[in-house]
Amino acid sequence: DNDGFMSNAGVVITDEGVVVLDALGTPSLAYLLLSKIREVTDKPVVKVISTHYHADHIYWLQVFKEQGAEIIAPSGAKDYLAADSAEARLKERRESLFPWVDGNTYLVKPDRYVSDKTQITLGGIDFVLTSLGSTHSNGDITIEVVQENVLFSGDLIFEGRVPFAAGSDVKHWIENLSKLDAKKYKVIIP
């Protein structure tokens, strides 16, 4: 119904380039996002951080990878990519989301995996990636943009829809939600 547009993405422009946080579900949405980025800056997209590897968050990665961006993802992405279900889901999406996902859409292996709390600094902006382990997916992370006091929660939090829980560790998910200090942030982006 939404042409694959089922998740939020964020963009942080730093002095050294653009960081895209989380993702969209199709290459065409990635091109649309890139066109919106180009309306405000000509700086290259240098890093893309995906909170987890699920279909609605990864089929856009190829657009930024092809432009030279470093792809960063939780270590659980390895498990997702190694599973037969990843190719099966892509095949299904090539049918259900055609023409937005098609024969030219492919799975992207991250350049860097995160398994612990990790800080990345680019252009004076600090990004803290917190590994949640297997929660909503095989591996999830949240991304804090420190100077802005903003948290990208990935699919740890859903807004306005029932959470997708197939294959998740619901007990661990609830534990991670319980540990989240929501008052700490100016904004949480689900």
C-alpha positions as a LaTeX table, in Angstrom:
\begin{tabular}{lrrr}
\hline
Residue & $x$ (\AA) & $y$ (\AA) & $z$ (\AA) \\
\hline
Asp1 & 0.00 & 0.00 & 0.00 \\
Asn2 & 2.91 & 2.35 & 0.67 \\
Asp3 & 5.20 & 1.30 & $-2.20$ \\
Gly4 & 7.61 & $-0.10$ & 0.39 \\
Phe5 & 7.69 & 3.11 & 2.45 \\
Met6 & 7.29 & 1.64 & 5.94 \\
Ser7 & 10.15 & 3.01 & 8.01 \\
Asn8 & 11.80 & 6.27 & 8.98 \\
Ala9 & 15.18 & 7.44 & 7.80 \\
Gly10 & 17.32 & 10.23 & 9.17 \\
Val11 & 19.99 & 12.44 & 7.71 \\
Val12 & 22.76 & 14.25 & 9.59 \\
Ile13 & 24.91 & 16.70 & 7.67 \\
Thr14 & 28.37 & 17.10 & 9.14 \\
Asp15 & 31.39 & 19.15 & 8.06 \\
Glu16 & 32.90 & 15.97 & 6.58 \\
Gly17 & 29.87 & 14.58 & 4.78 \\
Val18 & 26.40 & 13.17 & 5.24 \\
Val19 & 25.40 & 10.29 & 7.51 \\
Val20 & 22.15 & 8.51 & 6.71 \\
Leu21 & 20.55 & 6.77 & 9.67 \\
Asp22 & 18.31 & 3.83 & 9.11 \\
Ala23 & 16.67 & 3.09 & 5.93 \\
Leu24 & 13.92 & 2.80 & 3.44 \\
Gly25 & 12.52 & $-0.27$ & 1.76 \\
Thr26 & 13.28 & 0.27 & $-1.92$ \\
Pro27 & 16.00 & 1.66 & $-4.17$ \\
Ser28 & 13.51 & 4.18 & $-5.61$ \\
Leu29 & 12.89 & 5.58 & $-2.12$ \\
Ala30 & 16.66 & 5.84 & $-1.66$ \\
Tyr31 & 16.91 & 7.89 & $-4.85$ \\
Leu32 & 14.09 & 10.10 & $-3.58$ \\
Leu33 & 15.89 & 10.53 & $-0.25$ \\
Leu34 & 19.12 & 11.33 & $-2.08$ \\
Ser35 & 17.31 & 13.98 & $-4.14$ \\
Lys36 & 16.01 & 15.54 & $-0.91$ \\
Ile37 & 19.55 & 15.50 & 0.53 \\
Arg38 & 20.81 & 17.22 & $-2.63$ \\
Glu39 & 18.27 & 20.01 & $-2.07$ \\
Val40 & 20.14 & 21.00 & 1.12 \\
Thr41 & 23.77 & 19.94 & 0.55 \\
Asp42 & 26.17 & 18.78 & $-2.12$ \\
Lys43 & 28.32 & 16.91 & 0.44 \\
Pro44 & 28.70 & 13.19 & $-0.26$ \\
Val45 & 26.90 & 10.54 & 1.76 \\
Val46 & 29.88 & 8.95 & 3.50 \\
Lys47 & 28.25 & 6.64 & 6.06 \\
Val48 & 24.98 & 4.76 & 6.26 \\
Ile49 & 24.00 & 3.14 & 9.55 \\
Ser50 & 21.24 & 0.55 & 9.53 \\
Thr51 & 19.62 & $-0.30$ & 12.87 \\
His52 & 18.89 & $-3.85$ & 11.70 \\
Tyr53 & 18.62 & $-6.06$ & 8.67 \\
His54 & 14.99 & $-6.54$ & 7.74 \\
Ala55 & 13.56 & $-6.14$ & 4.24 \\
Asp56 & 11.91 & $-2.79$ & 4.92 \\
His57 & 15.27 & $-1.37$ & 6.03 \\
Ile58 & 17.86 & $-2.69$ & 3.59 \\
Tyr59 & 16.84 & $-2.70$ & $-0.08$ \\
Trp60 & 17.82 & 0.94 & $-0.40$ \\
Leu61 & 21.41 & 0.33 & 0.77 \\
Gln62 & 22.66 & $-0.48$ & $-2.71$ \\
Val63 & 22.07 & 3.10 & $-3.88$ \\
Phe64 & 24.40 & 4.58 & $-1.27$ \\
Lys65 & 26.91 & 1.70 & $-1.45$ \\
Glu66 & 27.26 & 2.28 & $-5.20$ \\
Gln67 & 28.09 & 5.92 & $-4.43$ \\
Gly68 & 30.88 & 4.90 & $-2.07$ \\
Ala69 & 29.24 & 5.20 & 1.35 \\
Glu70 & 30.44 & 2.94 & 4.17 \\
Ile71 & 27.60 & 0.66 & 5.30 \\
Ile72 & 27.48 & $-0.01$ & 9.07 \\
Ala73 & 25.09 & $-2.54$ & 10.62 \\
Pro74 & 24.66 & $-4.66$ & 13.74 \\
Ser75 & 26.48 & $-7.98$ & 13.83 \\
Gly76 & 23.15 & $-9.79$ & 13.48 \\
Ala77 & 23.15 & $-8.72$ & 9.83 \\
Lys78 & 25.63 & $-11.55$ & 9.21 \\
Asp79 & 23.02 & $-14.07$ & 10.36 \\
Tyr80 & 20.33 & $-12.46$ & 8.22 \\
Leu81 & 22.49 & $-12.49$ & 5.09 \\
Ala82 & 23.57 & $-16.12$ & 5.68 \\
Ala83 & 20.00 & $-17.37$ & 5.99 \\
Asp84 & 18.12 & $-18.74$ & 2.98 \\
Ser85 & 15.18 & $-16.60$ & 4.07 \\
Ala86 & 17.03 & $-13.41$ & 3.03 \\
Glu87 & 17.03 & $-14.43$ & $-0.63$ \\
Ala88 & 13.50 & $-15.81$ & $-0.31$ \\
Arg89 & 12.27 & $-12.48$ & 1.10 \\
Leu90 & 14.01 & $-10.57$ & $-1.69$ \\
Lys91 & 12.34 & $-12.81$ & $-4.27$ \\
Glu92 & 8.96 & $-12.19$ & $-2.61$ \\
Arg93 & 9.54 & $-8.43$ & $-2.51$ \\
Arg94 & 10.51 & $-8.41$ & $-6.20$ \\
Glu95 & 6.95 & $-9.58$ & $-6.81$ \\
Ser96 & 4.97 & $-7.76$ & $-4.11$ \\
Leu97 & 6.83 & $-4.44$ & $-4.47$ \\
Phe98 & 7.48 & $-4.51$ & $-8.22$ \\
Pro99 & 8.52 & $-2.17$ & $-9.87$ \\
Trp100 & 10.14 & $-0.53$ & $-6.80$ \\
Val101 & 12.01 & $-3.73$ & $-5.93$ \\
Asp102 & 12.99 & $-5.66$ & $-9.04$ \\
Gly103 & 15.66 & $-7.88$ & $-10.61$ \\
Asn104 & 18.23 & $-5.11$ & $-10.17$ \\
Thr105 & 17.71 & $-5.01$ & $-6.39$ \\
Tyr106 & 20.28 & $-6.94$ & $-4.40$ \\
Leu107 & 21.38 & $-7.59$ & $-0.82$ \\
Val108 & 24.27 & $-5.46$ & 0.45 \\
Lys109 & 26.86 & $-6.81$ & 2.84 \\
Pro110 & 27.88 & $-4.18$ & 5.42 \\
Asp111 & 31.43 & $-2.84$ & 5.44 \\
Arg112 & 31.44 & $-2.78$ & 9.23 \\
Tyr113 & 29.56 & $-4.69$ & 11.89 \\
Val114 & 28.77 & $-3.39$ & 15.38 \\
Ser115 & 28.46 & $-5.81$ & 18.30 \\
Asp116 & 29.20 & $-3.52$ & 21.25 \\
Lys117 & 28.56 & 0.09 & 22.16 \\
Thr118 & 30.46 & 2.06 & 19.52 \\
Gln119 & 31.08 & 5.76 & 19.01 \\
Ile120 & 31.63 & 7.19 & 15.56 \\
Thr121 & 32.65 & 10.82 & 15.15 \\
Leu122 & 32.36 & 12.57 & 11.83 \\
Gly123 & 32.66 & 16.30 & 11.24 \\
Gly124 & 32.35 & 17.11 & 14.93 \\
Ile125 & 29.18 & 15.06 & 15.40 \\
Asp126 & 29.20 & 12.03 & 17.69 \\
Phe127 & 27.03 & 9.01 & 16.95 \\
Val128 & 26.71 & 6.40 & 19.70 \\
Leu129 & 25.59 & 3.02 & 18.42 \\
Thr130 & 24.25 & 0.77 & 21.16 \\
Ser131 & 23.99 & $-2.91$ & 20.40 \\
Leu132 & 20.78 & $-4.47$ & 21.70 \\
Gly133 & 21.56 & $-8.01$ & 20.59 \\
Ser134 & 18.73 & $-10.07$ & 19.20 \\
Thr135 & 15.62 & $-8.05$ & 19.94 \\
His136 & 13.31 & $-7.21$ & 17.03 \\
Ser137 & 15.66 & $-8.94$ & 14.56 \\
Asn138 & 18.84 & $-11.05$ & 14.62 \\
Gly139 & 20.63 & $-7.96$ & 15.85 \\
Asp140 & 19.47 & $-4.44$ & 16.57 \\
Ile141 & 21.16 & $-1.16$ & 17.43 \\
Thr142 & 19.96 & 2.27 & 18.46 \\
Ile143 & 21.74 & 5.38 & 17.22 \\
Glu144 & 22.16 & 8.46 & 19.40 \\
Val145 & 23.13 & 11.74 & 17.77 \\
Val146 & 24.84 & 13.12 & 20.87 \\
Gln147 & 25.04 & 16.86 & 20.15 \\
Glu148 & 21.38 & 16.96 & 19.11 \\
Asn149 & 20.17 & 14.72 & 21.95 \\
Val150 & 18.23 & 12.60 & 19.44 \\
Leu151 & 17.78 & 8.83 & 19.45 \\
Phe152 & 16.98 & 6.76 & 16.38 \\
Ser153 & 15.38 & 3.69 & 17.95 \\
Gly154 & 15.00 & 1.60 & 14.82 \\
Asp155 & 12.28 & $-0.97$ & 15.26 \\
Leu156 & 12.76 & $-1.13$ & 19.02 \\
Ile157 & 9.82 & 1.31 & 19.02 \\
Phe158 & 6.93 & 1.36 & 16.54 \\
Glu159 & 4.62 & 4.33 & 16.13 \\
Gly160 & 1.06 & 3.92 & 14.88 \\
Arg161 & 1.31 & 0.28 & 13.92 \\
Val162 & 1.52 & $-3.17$ & 15.46 \\
Pro163 & 5.17 & $-4.23$ & 15.90 \\
Phe164 & 6.42 & $-6.99$ & 13.65 \\
Ala165 & 7.48 & $-9.70$ & 16.10 \\
Ala166 & 8.08 & $-12.79$ & 13.94 \\
Gly167 & 11.52 & $-14.16$ & 14.77 \\
Ser168 & 12.07 & $-11.64$ & 17.55 \\
Asp169 & 13.11 & $-12.25$ & 21.14 \\
Val170 & 10.14 & $-10.57$ & 22.80 \\
Lys171 & 11.50 & $-11.01$ & 26.33 \\
His172 & 14.80 & $-9.33$ & 25.37 \\
Trp173 & 12.85 & $-6.66$ & 23.48 \\
Ile174 & 10.87 & $-5.78$ & 26.61 \\
Glu175 & 14.08 & $-5.73$ & 28.67 \\
Asn176 & 15.66 & $-3.26$ & 26.22 \\
Leu177 & 12.57 & $-1.07$ & 26.28 \\
Ser178 & 12.62 & $-1.11$ & 30.08 \\
Lys179 & 16.24 & 0.09 & 30.10 \\
Leu180 & 15.57 & 2.94 & 27.68 \\
Asp181 & 15.70 & 6.31 & 29.47 \\
Ala182 & 13.28 & 8.19 & 27.20 \\
Lys183 & 13.48 & 11.37 & 29.29 \\
Lys184 & 17.17 & 11.64 & 28.39 \\
Tyr185 & 16.38 & 12.57 & 24.78 \\
Lys186 & 14.89 & 15.65 & 23.21 \\
Val187 & 13.49 & 13.50 & 20.42 \\
Ile188 & 13.15 & 9.75 & 19.82 \\
Ile189 & 12.59 & 8.74 & 16.21 \\
Pro190 & 10.99 & 5.27 & 15.90 \\
\hline
\end{tabular}
